[in-house]
Amino acid sequence: MKNKLSDLRDHLFVALENLADAEGDDLDKAVKKADAVSNVAKVIVDSARVEVEYIRHVGGQVESSVFIESKPAISGKS
C-alpha cells in the first residue's frame, strides 16, 4: 500500500462533501460513514505522529518515510 497523508486528506474532504450533499436517510448513512472514516484517520495520524517522533529521536537520519511525502523539517535542532 502506498497511501500518503495527502491521500488521507483527500478521503476526508470526500467524506465532508458527502455529508454536505446528503439528505434524509442518506444523511444518516453519510454521518456513520464519516464517523468511521474519522476514526480510521485518527489512527493513521497517530501512527504518522509516532513516525515523526522516531525521526526526531534518531536526529532526522531516516532515508524515507511510510506516510510523509517529504523529509520533515525538525524544528528546534541546532
PyRosetta script that sets phi, psi and omega in degrees:
from pyrosetta import init, pose_from_sequence

init()
pose = pose_from_sequence("MKNKLSDLRDHLFVALENLADAEGDDLDKAVKKADAVSNVAKVIVDSARVEVEYIRHVGGQVESSVFIESKPAISGKS")
pose.set_psi(1, 133.9)
pose.set_omega(1, -175.5)
pose.set_phi(2, -122.6)
pose.set_psi(2, 34.5)
pose.set_omega(2, 179.1)
pose.set_phi(3, -75.3)
pose.set_psi(3, 147.0)
pose.set_omega(3, 179.4)
pose.set_phi(4, -119.9)
pose.set_psi(4, 172.0)
pose.set_omega(4, 178.0)
pose.set_phi(5, -61.9)
pose.set_psi(5, -29.7)
pose.set_omega(5, 177.1)
pose.set_phi(6, -64.8)
pose.set_psi(6, -33.3)
pose.set_omega(6, 175.6)
pose.set_phi(7, -66.3)
pose.set_psi(7, -38.4)
pose.set_omega(7, 177.7)
pose.set_phi(8, -61.2)
pose.set_psi(8, -43.9)
pose.set_omega(8, 177.6)
pose.set_phi(9, -58.1)
pose.set_psi(9, -43.2)
pose.set_omega(9, 179.1)
pose.set_phi(10, -59.6)
pose.set_psi(10, -44.7)
pose.set_omega(10, 179.7)
pose.set_phi(11, -63.9)
pose.set_psi(11, -39.0)
pose.set_omega(11, 179.4)
pose.set_phi(12, -66.0)
pose.set_psi(12, -39.7)
pose.set_omega(12, 178.3)
pose.set_phi(13, -68.9)
pose.set_psi(13, -34.5)
pose.set_omega(13, 175.4)
pose.set_phi(14, -63.1)
pose.set_psi(14, -44.0)
pose.set_omega(14, 178.6)
pose.set_phi(15, -61.7)
pose.set_psi(15, -39.8)
pose.set_omega(15, 178.2)
pose.set_phi(16, -64.6)
pose.set_psi(16, -43.2)
pose.set_omega(16, 177.9)
pose.set_phi(17, -63.4)
pose.set_psi(17, -40.1)
pose.set_omega(17, 177.9)
pose.set_phi(18, -62.5)
pose.set_psi(18, -38.4)
pose.set_omega(18, 176.5)
pose.set_phi(19, -64.1)
pose.set_psi(19, -42.7)
pose.set_omega(19, -178.7)
pose.set_phi(20, -65.0)
pose.set_psi(20, -32.9)
pose.set_omega(20, -176.2)
pose.set_phi(21, -88.4)
pose.set_psi(21, -16.6)
pose.set_omega(21, -172.4)
pose.set_phi(22, -80.9)
pose.set_psi(22, 149.2)
pose.set_omega(22, 176.5)
pose.set_phi(23, -141.3)
pose.set_psi(23, 155.6)
pose.set_omega(23, 174.6)
pose.set_phi(24, 58.3)
pose.set_psi(24, -134.0)
pose.set_omega(24, -179.5)
pose.set_phi(25, -62.5)
pose.set_psi(25, -32.9)
pose.set_omega(25, 178.1)
pose.set_phi(26, -64.3)
pose.set_psi(26, -31.6)
pose.set_omega(26, 178.2)
pose.set_phi(27, -65.4)
pose.set_psi(27, -43.2)
pose.set_omega(27, 177.6)
pose.set_phi(28, -59.0)
pose.set_psi(28, -44.1)
pose.set_omega(28, 178.6)
pose.set_phi(29, -64.8)
pose.set_psi(29, -42.5)
pose.set_omega(29, -179.3)
pose.set_phi(30, -64.5)
pose.set_psi(30, -38.5)
pose.set_omega(30, 178.6)
pose.set_phi(31, -64.4)
pose.set_psi(31, -44.7)
pose.set_omega(31, 178.8)
pose.set_phi(32, -62.8)
pose.set_psi(32, -42.3)
pose.set_omega(32, 179.6)
pose.set_phi(33, -66.9)
pose.set_psi(33, -43.0)
pose.set_omega(33, 179.0)
pose.set_phi(34, -62.8)
pose.set_psi(34, -37.4)
pose.set_omega(34, 177.6)
pose.set_phi(35, -63.8)
pose.set_psi(35, -43.0)
pose.set_omega(35, 178.1)
pose.set_phi(36, -64.1)
pose.set_psi(36, -44.0)
pose.set_omega(36, 178.6)
pose.set_phi(37, -61.4)
pose.set_psi(37, -42.9)
pose.set_omega(37, 179.3)
pose.set_phi(38, -61.5)
pose.set_psi(38, -43.3)
pose.set_omega(38, 179.3)
pose.set_phi(39, -63.2)
pose.set_psi(39, -42.9)
pose.set_omega(39, 177.6)
pose.set_phi(40, -65.7)
pose.set_psi(40, -41.2)
pose.set_omega(40, 179.6)
pose.set_phi(41, -59.7)
pose.set_psi(41, -40.4)
pose.set_omega(41, 178.8)
pose.set_phi(42, -60.6)
pose.set_psi(42, -41.3)
pose.set_omega(42, 178.8)
pose.set_phi(43, -65.0)
pose.set_psi(43, -42.1)
pose.set_omega(43, 179.8)
pose.set_phi(44, -64.1)
pose.set_psi(44, -44.8)
pose.set_omega(44, 179.3)
pose.set_phi(45, -63.7)
pose.set_psi(45, -42.0)
pose.set_omega(45, 177.0)
pose.set_phi(46, -61.2)
pose.set_psi(46, -39.2)
pose.set_omega(46, 177.8)
pose.set_phi(47, -64.8)
pose.set_psi(47, -42.9)
pose.set_omega(47, 177.5)
pose.set_phi(48, -64.4)
pose.set_psi(48, -36.9)
pose.set_omega(48, 178.2)
pose.set_phi(49, -61.7)
pose.set_psi(49, -42.1)
pose.set_omega(49, 177.4)
pose.set_phi(50, -62.3)
pose.set_psi(50, -40.3)
pose.set_omega(50, 178.9)
pose.set_phi(51, -62.3)
pose.set_psi(51, -43.1)
pose.set_omega(51, 178.4)
pose.set_phi(52, -63.7)
pose.set_psi(52, -41.9)
pose.set_omega(52, 177.6)
pose.set_phi(53, -61.7)
pose.set_psi(53, -38.9)
pose.set_omega(53, 176.8)
pose.set_phi(54, -62.7)
pose.set_psi(54, -44.8)
pose.set_omega(54, 179.4)
pose.set_phi(55, -60.1)
pose.set_psi(55, -42.0)
pose.set_omega(55, 176.7)
pose.set_phi(56, -62.1)
pose.set_psi(56, -43.7)
pose.set_omega(56, -177.2)
pose.set_phi(57, -61.4)
pose.set_psi(57, -38.3)
pose.set_omega(57, -179.3)
pose.set_phi(58, -91.4)
pose.set_psi(58, 12.7)
pose.set_omega(58, 175.5)
pose.set_phi(59, 73.1)
pose.set_psi(59, 24.4)
pose.set_omega(59, 177.6)
pose.set_phi(60, 79.7)
pose.set_psi(60, 8.0)
pose.set_omega(60, -177.3)
pose.set_phi(61, -85.0)
pose.set_psi(61, 61.2)
pose.set_omega(61, -179.2)
pose.set_phi(62, -127.8)
pose.set_psi(62, 129.9)
pose.set_omega(62, -177.9)
pose.set_phi(63, -71.6)
pose.set_psi(63, -41.5)
pose.set_omega(63, -177.1)
pose.set_phi(64, -146.7)
pose.set_psi(64, 165.8)
pose.set_omega(64, -179.4)
pose.set_phi(65, -128.7)
pose.set_psi(65, 145.5)
pose.set_omega(65, -179.9)
pose.set_phi(66, -71.4)
pose.set_psi(66, -41.1)
pose.set_omega(66, -173.0)
pose.set_phi(67, -102.7)
pose.set_psi(67, -30.7)
pose.set_omega(67, -168.7)
pose.set_phi(68, -98.3)
pose.set_psi(68, 125.8)
pose.set_omega(68, -173.6)
pose.set_phi(69, -63.6)
pose.set_psi(69, -43.1)
pose.set_omega(69, -179.5)
pose.set_phi(70, -119.7)
pose.set_psi(70, 158.5)
pose.set_omega(70, 179.4)
pose.set_phi(71, -62.0)
pose.set_psi(71, 126.3)
pose.set_omega(71, -176.7)
pose.set_phi(72, -70.2)
pose.set_psi(72, 146.4)
pose.set_omega(72, 173.6)
pose.set_phi(73, -80.5)
pose.set_psi(73, 126.9)
pose.set_omega(73, -178.9)
pose.set_phi(74, -93.7)
pose.set_psi(74, 111.0)
pose.set_omega(74, 179.9)
pose.set_phi(75, -78.8)
pose.set_psi(75, 153.4)
pose.set_omega(75, 177.0)
pose.set_phi(76, 85.5)
pose.set_psi(76, 4.6)
pose.set_omega(76, 177.8)
pose.set_phi(77, -86.6)
pose.set_psi(77, 143.0)
pose.set_omega(77, 176.9)
pose.set_phi(78, -103.8)
pose.dump_pdb("model.pdb")
